[in-house]
């Protein structure tokens, strides 16, 4: 996929991964679309919406609000 992002915090990509679910681990991550900076990457014991919301709130406190968010419509989060 080729696209242009005008600057930092213009677009964040977020997703979750359940490949380690049999061992009780869930990976949540978010990357800035312009700089490719890892906004957050966390290995958690659950995939509850409040867990992801807390990760997002902590990231916003550090980096500021993104203009847009992009995620898939998967069932992981």
VOLUM-784526 format. One record per residue: residue in one letter; x, z, y of N, C-alpha, C in turn. Coordinates in steps of 0.1 Angstrom, whole numbers, plus 5000, padded with zeros to 4 digits. Layout:
<recs>
<rec type="A" n_c1="X" n_c3="Z" n_c2="Y" ca_c1="X" ca_c3="Z" ca_c2="Y" c_c1="X" c_c3="Z" c_c2="Y"/>
...
</recs>
This chain:
<recs>
<rec type="X" n_c1="5008" n_c3="5000" n_c2="4988" ca_c1="5000" ca_c3="5000" ca_c2="5000" c_c1="5009" c_c3="5000" c_c2="5012"/>
<rec type="X" n_c1="5006" n_c3="4991" n_c2="5021" ca_c1="5013" ca_c3="4991" ca_c2="5034" c_c1="5004" c_c3="4994" c_c2="5045"/>
<rec type="X" n_c1="5007" n_c3="5003" n_c2="5054" ca_c1="4999" ca_c3="5007" ca_c2="5065" c_c1="5008" c_c3="5013" c_c2="5076"/>
<rec type="X" n_c1="5003" n_c3="5014" n_c2="5088" ca_c1="5011" ca_c3="5019" ca_c2="5099" c_c1="5004" c_c3="5032" c_c2="5104"/>
<rec type="X" n_c1="5011" n_c3="5042" n_c2="5106" ca_c1="5006" ca_c3="5055" ca_c2="5112" c_c1="5013" c_c3="5056" c_c2="5125"/>
<rec type="X" n_c1="5006" n_c3="5059" n_c2="5135" ca_c1="5011" ca_c3="5059" ca_c2="5149" c_c1="5021" c_c3="5070" c_c2="5152"/>
<rec type="X" n_c1="5020" n_c3="5081" n_c2="5145" ca_c1="5029" ca_c3="5092" ca_c2="5148" c_c1="5027" c_c3="5104" c_c2="5139"/>
<rec type="X" n_c1="5035" n_c3="5114" n_c2="5140" ca_c1="5033" ca_c3="5126" ca_c2="5132" c_c1="5020" c_c3="5133" c_c2="5135"/>
<rec type="X" n_c1="5014" n_c3="5138" n_c2="5125" ca_c1="5001" ca_c3="5145" ca_c2="5126" c_c1="4989" c_c3="5135" c_c2="5128"/>
<rec type="X" n_c1="4992" n_c3="5122" n_c2="5127" ca_c1="4981" ca_c3="5112" ca_c2="5129" c_c1="4973" c_c3="5111" c_c2="5116"/>
<rec type="X" n_c1="4980" n_c3="5113" n_c2="5104" ca_c1="4974" ca_c3="5112" ca_c2="5091" c_c1="4981" c_c3="5120" c_c2="5081"/>
<rec type="X" n_c1="4974" n_c3="5129" n_c2="5074" ca_c1="4980" ca_c3="5137" ca_c2="5063" c_c1="4973" c_c3="5133" c_c2="5051"/>
<rec type="X" n_c1="4981" n_c3="5131" n_c2="5040" ca_c1="4976" ca_c3="5128" ca_c2="5027" c_c1="4976" c_c3="5141" c_c2="5018"/>
<rec type="X" n_c1="4965" n_c3="5144" n_c2="5012" ca_c1="4965" ca_c3="5156" ca_c2="5003" c_c1="4959" c_c3="5153" c_c2="4989"/>
<rec type="X" n_c1="4964" n_c3="5160" n_c2="4979" ca_c1="4959" ca_c3="5158" ca_c2="4966" c_c1="4963" c_c3="5170" c_c2="4958"/>
<rec type="X" n_c1="4957" n_c3="5171" n_c2="4946" ca_c1="4959" ca_c3="5181" ca_c2="4936" c_c1="4963" c_c3="5175" c_c2="4923"/>
<rec type="X" n_c1="4969" n_c3="5183" n_c2="4914" ca_c1="4973" ca_c3="5178" ca_c2="4901" c_c1="4971" c_c3="5189" c_c2="4891"/>
<rec type="X" n_c1="4965" n_c3="5185" n_c2="4880" ca_c1="4962" ca_c3="5194" ca_c2="4869" c_c1="4970" c_c3="5192" c_c2="4856"/>
<rec type="X" n_c1="4981" n_c3="5185" n_c2="4857" ca_c1="4988" ca_c3="5182" ca_c2="4844" c_c1="4993" c_c3="5195" c_c2="4838"/>
<rec type="X" n_c1="4995" n_c3="5205" n_c2="4846" ca_c1="5001" ca_c3="5218" ca_c2="4840" c_c1="4989" c_c3="5228" c_c2="4837"/>
<rec type="X" n_c1="4977" n_c3="5223" n_c2="4837" ca_c1="4965" ca_c3="5232" ca_c2="4835" c_c1="4966" c_c3="5240" c_c2="4822"/>
<rec type="X" n_c1="4971" n_c3="5234" n_c2="4811" ca_c1="4971" ca_c3="5241" ca_c2="4798" c_c1="4980" c_c3="5254" c_c2="4799"/>
<rec type="X" n_c1="4989" n_c3="5255" n_c2="4809" ca_c1="4997" ca_c3="5266" ca_c2="4811" c_c1="4992" c_c3="5275" c_c2="4823"/>
<rec type="X" n_c1="4981" n_c3="5271" n_c2="4829" ca_c1="4975" ca_c3="5279" ca_c2="4839" c_c1="4981" c_c3="5276" c_c2="4853"/>
<rec type="X" n_c1="4986" n_c3="5264" n_c2="4855" ca_c1="4992" ca_c3="5260" ca_c2="4868" c_c1="4985" c_c3="5248" c_c2="4874"/>
<rec type="X" n_c1="4983" n_c3="5249" n_c2="4887" ca_c1="4977" ca_c3="5238" ca_c2="4895" c_c1="4986" c_c3="5235" c_c2="4907"/>
<rec type="X" n_c1="4989" n_c3="5222" n_c2="4909" ca_c1="4998" ca_c3="5219" ca_c2="4920" c_c1="4989" c_c3="5213" c_c2="4931"/>
<rec type="X" n_c1="4991" n_c3="5217" n_c2="4943" ca_c1="4984" ca_c3="5213" ca_c2="4955" c_c1="4995" c_c3="5208" c_c2="4965"/>
<rec type="X" n_c1="4993" n_c3="5196" n_c2="4971" ca_c1="5003" ca_c3="5191" ca_c2="4980" c_c1="4997" c_c3="5183" c_c2="4992"/>
<rec type="X" n_c1="5004" n_c3="5182" n_c2="5003" ca_c1="5000" ca_c3="5175" ca_c2="5014" c_c1="5013" c_c3="5169" c_c2="5021"/>
<rec type="X" n_c1="5012" n_c3="5156" n_c2="5025" ca_c1="5024" ca_c3="5149" ca_c2="5031" c_c1="5019" c_c3="5143" c_c2="5044"/>
<rec type="X" n_c1="5028" n_c3="5143" n_c2="5054" ca_c1="5025" ca_c3="5136" ca_c2="5067" c_c1="5027" c_c3="5121" c_c2="5065"/>
<rec type="X" n_c1="5018" n_c3="5113" n_c2="5068" ca_c1="5018" ca_c3="5099" ca_c2="5065" c_c1="5029" c_c3="5091" c_c2="5074"/>
<rec type="X" n_c1="5033" n_c3="5096" n_c2="5085" ca_c1="5042" ca_c3="5090" ca_c2="5094" c_c1="5057" c_c3="5094" c_c2="5090"/>
<rec type="X" n_c1="5060" n_c3="5106" n_c2="5090" ca_c1="5073" ca_c3="5111" ca_c2="5087" c_c1="5076" c_c3="5114" c_c2="5073"/>
<rec type="X" n_c1="5066" n_c3="5114" n_c2="5064" ca_c1="5067" ca_c3="5117" ca_c2="5050" c_c1="5072" c_c3="5132" c_c2="5048"/>
<rec type="X" n_c1="5070" n_c3="5140" n_c2="5058" ca_c1="5073" ca_c3="5154" ca_c2="5057" c_c1="5064" c_c3="5161" c_c2="5048"/>
<rec type="X" n_c1="5069" n_c3="5169" n_c2="5039" ca_c1="5060" ca_c3="5177" ca_c2="5030" c_c1="5054" c_c3="5188" c_c2="5038"/>
<rec type="X" n_c1="5041" n_c3="5187" n_c2="5040" ca_c1="5034" ca_c3="5197" ca_c2="5048" c_c1="5032" c_c3="5210" c_c2="5040"/>
<rec type="X" n_c1="5027" n_c3="5208" n_c2="5028" ca_c1="5027" ca_c3="5219" ca_c2="5018" c_c1="5028" c_c3="5214" c_c2="5004"/>
<rec type="X" n_c1="5034" n_c3="5221" n_c2="4995" ca_c1="5035" ca_c3="5219" ca_c2="4981" c_c1="5035" c_c3="5232" c_c2="4974"/>
<rec type="X" n_c1="5024" n_c3="5235" n_c2="4967" ca_c1="5023" ca_c3="5248" ca_c2="4961" c_c1="5018" c_c3="5247" c_c2="4947"/>
<rec type="X" n_c1="5024" n_c3="5256" n_c2="4939" ca_c1="5019" ca_c3="5257" ca_c2="4925" c_c1="5011" c_c3="5270" c_c2="4924"/>
<rec type="X" n_c1="4998" n_c3="5269" n_c2="4921" ca_c1="4989" ca_c3="5280" ca_c2="4921" c_c1="4983" c_c3="5283" c_c2="4908"/>
<rec type="X" n_c1="4976" n_c3="5294" n_c2="4907" ca_c1="4970" ca_c3="5298" ca_c2="4894" c_c1="4955" c_c3="5293" c_c2="4893"/>
<rec type="X" n_c1="4950" n_c3="5286" n_c2="4903" ca_c1="4936" ca_c3="5281" ca_c2="4903" c_c1="4935" c_c3="5269" c_c2="4913"/>
<rec type="X" n_c1="4924" n_c3="5263" n_c2="4912" ca_c1="4921" ca_c3="5251" ca_c2="4921" c_c1="4908" c_c3="5254" c_c2="4930"/>
<rec type="X" n_c1="4906" n_c3="5266" n_c2="4932" ca_c1="4894" ca_c3="5270" ca_c2="4941" c_c1="4896" c_c3="5264" c_c2="4955"/>
<rec type="X" n_c1="4884" n_c3="5261" n_c2="4961" ca_c1="4884" ca_c3="5255" ca_c2="4974" c_c1="4891" c_c3="5265" c_c2="4984"/>
<rec type="X" n_c1="4889" n_c3="5278" n_c2="4983" ca_c1="4895" ca_c3="5287" ca_c2="4992" c_c1="4910" c_c3="5287" c_c2="4991"/>
<rec type="X" n_c1="4916" n_c3="5285" n_c2="4979" ca_c1="4930" ca_c3="5284" ca_c2="4977" c_c1="4936" c_c3="5272" c_c2="4985"/>
<rec type="X" n_c1="4929" n_c3="5261" n_c2="4984" ca_c1="4933" ca_c3="5249" ca_c2="4991" c_c1="4931" c_c3="5251" c_c2="5006"/>
<rec type="X" n_c1="4920" n_c3="5257" n_c2="5010" ca_c1="4917" ca_c3="5259" ca_c2="5024" c_c1="4928" c_c3="5268" c_c2="5030"/>
<rec type="X" n_c1="4932" n_c3="5278" n_c2="5023" ca_c1="4942" ca_c3="5288" ca_c2="5028" c_c1="4956" c_c3="5280" c_c2="5030"/>
<rec type="X" n_c1="4959" n_c3="5271" n_c2="5021" ca_c1="4971" ca_c3="5263" ca_c2="5022" c_c1="4970" c_c3="5254" c_c2="5035"/>
<rec type="X" n_c1="4959" n_c3="5248" n_c2="5037" ca_c1="4956" ca_c3="5240" ca_c2="5048" c_c1="4957" c_c3="5248" c_c2="5061"/>
<rec type="X" n_c1="4951" n_c3="5259" n_c2="5062" ca_c1="4951" ca_c3="5267" ca_c2="5074" c_c1="4965" c_c3="5272" c_c2="5078"/>
<rec type="X" n_c1="4973" n_c3="5275" n_c2="5068" ca_c1="4987" ca_c3="5279" ca_c2="5070" c_c1="4995" c_c3="5267" c_c2="5075"/>
<rec type="X" n_c1="4992" n_c3="5256" n_c2="5070" ca_c1="4999" ca_c3="5244" ca_c2="5075" c_c1="4996" c_c3="5240" c_c2="5089"/>
<rec type="X" n_c1="4983" n_c3="5242" n_c2="5093" ca_c1="4978" ca_c3="5239" ca_c2="5106" c_c1="4985" c_c3="5249" c_c2="5116"/>
<rec type="X" n_c1="4986" n_c3="5261" n_c2="5112" ca_c1="4993" ca_c3="5271" ca_c2="5120" c_c1="5007" c_c3="5268" c_c2="5124"/>
<rec type="X" n_c1="5014" n_c3="5261" n_c2="5114" ca_c1="5028" ca_c3="5257" ca_c2="5116" c_c1="5029" c_c3="5243" c_c2="5123"/>
<rec type="X" n_c1="5021" n_c3="5233" n_c2="5119" ca_c1="5023" ca_c3="5219" ca_c2="5123" c_c1="5013" c_c3="5215" c_c2="5133"/>
<rec type="X" n_c1="5002" n_c3="5222" n_c2="5135" ca_c1="4991" ca_c3="5217" ca_c2="5143" c_c1="4981" c_c3="5209" c_c2="5135"/>
<rec type="X" n_c1="4970" n_c3="5206" n_c2="5142" ca_c1="4959" ca_c3="5199" ca_c2="5135" c_c1="4962" c_c3="5184" c_c2="5134"/>
<rec type="X" n_c1="4960" n_c3="5178" n_c2="5122" ca_c1="4961" ca_c3="5164" ca_c2="5120" c_c1="4949" c_c3="5157" c_c2="5126"/>
<rec type="X" n_c1="4951" n_c3="5144" n_c2="5130" ca_c1="4940" ca_c3="5136" ca_c2="5135" c_c1="4931" c_c3="5132" c_c2="5124"/>
<rec type="X" n_c1="4937" n_c3="5129" n_c2="5113" ca_c1="4929" ca_c3="5125" ca_c2="5101" c_c1="4935" c_c3="5130" c_c2="5088"/>
<rec type="X" n_c1="4927" n_c3="5131" n_c2="5078" ca_c1="4931" ca_c3="5135" ca_c2="5064" c_c1="4927" c_c3="5124" c_c2="5055"/>
<rec type="X" n_c1="4936" n_c3="5122" n_c2="5045" ca_c1="4932" ca_c3="5112" ca_c2="5035" c_c1="4934" c_c3="5118" c_c2="5021"/>
<rec type="X" n_c1="4924" n_c3="5117" n_c2="5013" ca_c1="4925" ca_c3="5122" ca_c2="4999" c_c1="4917" c_c3="5113" c_c2="4990"/>
<rec type="X" n_c1="4918" n_c3="5115" n_c2="4977" ca_c1="4910" ca_c3="5107" ca_c2="4968" c_c1="4897" c_c3="5114" c_c2="4965"/>
<rec type="X" n_c1="4889" n_c3="5107" n_c2="4958" ca_c1="4876" ca_c3="5113" ca_c2="4954" c_c1="4876" c_c3="5118" c_c2="4940"/>
<rec type="X" n_c1="4888" n_c3="5123" n_c2="4936" ca_c1="4889" ca_c3="5128" ca_c2="4922" c_c1="4882" c_c3="5142" c_c2="4920"/>
<rec type="X" n_c1="4883" n_c3="5147" n_c2="4908" ca_c1="4876" ca_c3="5159" ca_c2="4905" c_c1="4886" c_c3="5171" c_c2="4905"/>
<rec type="X" n_c1="4898" n_c3="5169" n_c2="4908" ca_c1="4908" ca_c3="5179" ca_c2="4908" c_c1="4906" c_c3="5190" c_c2="4919"/>
<rec type="X" n_c1="4902" n_c3="5186" n_c2="4931" ca_c1="4899" ca_c3="5195" ca_c2="4941" c_c1="4886" c_c3="5191" c_c2="4948"/>
</recs>
